[in-house]
Amino acid sequence: MIVLEAGINHFGKLSETKKFLNFFLNSNFKYLTFMIQKKKFYEKYKKSINFYLPKSFYLNALNLAKRKKKYIGLSVCDENSYFEFKEINFDFYKLLGIAINNKNLIFNLLKIRKILISVDILELYQ
């Protein structure tokens, strides 16, 4: 399984994010994630860059992906990043490497019985 990740390199600009989404929707890839960082990260850049995307964007993206039989996930790093978007029915979740030992987050993600992936295995060995 190959998963594309939009990360936060959209810098909160919907025009850039829509480019990533359109590329994904018109490609042969089936999986895409968007990353949510810790609140501290957003506060650090608050004055210069607003990395947040509106929840309506994610809902629209999920609907567009579903029509094309594609899947969109959310990459999370702590409980707050998960709970803030919990009401959005993402197809799967990615556990970011910085959360590999966060038992509470892992437990909460496993409770919802969605696919959970983590490709940051190197974090286990550091």
C-alpha positions in Angstrom: 0.0 0.0 0.0 1.4 3.4 -1.0 0.0 6.4 0.9 0.4 9.9 -0.3 0.7 12.5 2.5 -0.2 16.1 2.0 1.5 16.9 5.3 1.4 20.6 6.1 3.3 21.8 3.1 0.1 23.5 1.9 0.7 26.2 4.5 -3.0 26.4 5.2 -3.7 27.7 1.7 -6.8 26.1 0.2 -5.6 26.7 -3.3 -2.5 24.7 -2.7 -4.4 22.0 -0.8 -6.9 21.7 -3.7 -3.9 21.1 -6.0 -2.8 18.2 -3.8 -6.3 16.8 -3.7 -6.9 17.1 -7.4 -3.6 15.4 -8.2 -4.6 12.5 -5.9 -8.2 12.3 -7.3 -6.9 12.1 -10.9 -4.0 9.7 -10.1 -3.8 5.9 -9.7 -3.1 6.3 -6.0 -5.9 5.2 -3.6 -4.8 6.6 -0.3 -4.0 10.1 0.9 -3.5 11.6 4.4 -3.5 15.1 5.8 -1.4 15.8 8.8 -2.5 17.5 12.0 0.3 18.8 14.3 0.3 19.5 18.0 -1.3 22.8 19.1 2.1 24.2 20.1 3.2 23.9 16.4 0.3 26.1 15.2 0.8 28.6 18.0 4.5 29.0 17.1 3.6 30.1 13.6 0.3 31.8 14.3 1.4 35.3 13.5 3.0 34.4 10.1 1.2 31.2 8.8 -2.2 29.7 9.6 -1.7 26.0 8.8 -5.3 25.1 9.7 -7.6 23.9 7.0 -11.4 24.3 7.6 -13.2 21.1 8.6 -15.5 21.7 5.6 -12.5 21.1 3.3 -11.9 17.6 4.8 -15.6 16.7 4.5 -15.7 17.8 0.9 -12.4 15.9 0.2 -13.8 12.7 1.7 -17.0 13.0 -0.4 -15.0 13.5 -3.6 -12.6 10.6 -2.8 -15.5 8.3 -2.0 -17.0 8.9 -5.5 -13.7 7.8 -7.0 -13.4 4.8 -4.6 -10.4 6.4 -2.9 -9.6 6.9 0.7 -8.5 9.8 2.9 -6.9 9.5 6.3 -5.7 11.8 9.0 -2.1 11.7 10.4 -2.2 12.5 14.1 0.4 13.1 16.8 -1.5 13.4 20.0 -4.9 13.0 21.6 -5.8 16.6 21.0 -5.1 16.4 17.3 -7.3 13.3 17.1 -10.2 14.5 19.2 -10.4 17.9 17.4 -11.3 16.0 14.2 -12.9 12.9 15.6 -16.4 13.8 14.3 -15.1 13.7 10.7 -15.4 10.1 9.5 -11.9 9.7 8.0 -11.3 6.3 6.3 -8.1 5.6 8.2 -5.5 7.1 10.5 -1.8 7.4 10.4 0.1 7.5 13.7 3.0 10.0 13.4 6.4 8.9 14.6 6.5 11.3 17.5 3.5 9.5 18.9 4.7 6.0 18.6 4.8 5.6 22.4 1.6 7.5 23.1 -0.5 4.7 24.5 -3.6 6.8 25.1 -3.7 8.0 21.5 -3.1 4.4 20.2 -5.8 3.1 22.5 -8.3 5.7 21.3 -7.4 5.0 17.6 -7.8 1.3 18.1 -11.3 1.8 19.7 -12.8 3.3 16.6 -11.8 0.2 14.6 -10.4 2.0 11.6 -7.3 1.1 9.7 -4.3 2.4 11.6 -0.9 2.8 9.9 2.5 4.0 10.9 5.4 4.1 8.5 7.7 5.8 11.0 9.1 2.6 12.3 12.6 4.0 12.7 11.3 5.9 15.7 11.1 2.7 17.6 14.9 2.2 17.3 16.0 5.6 18.5 
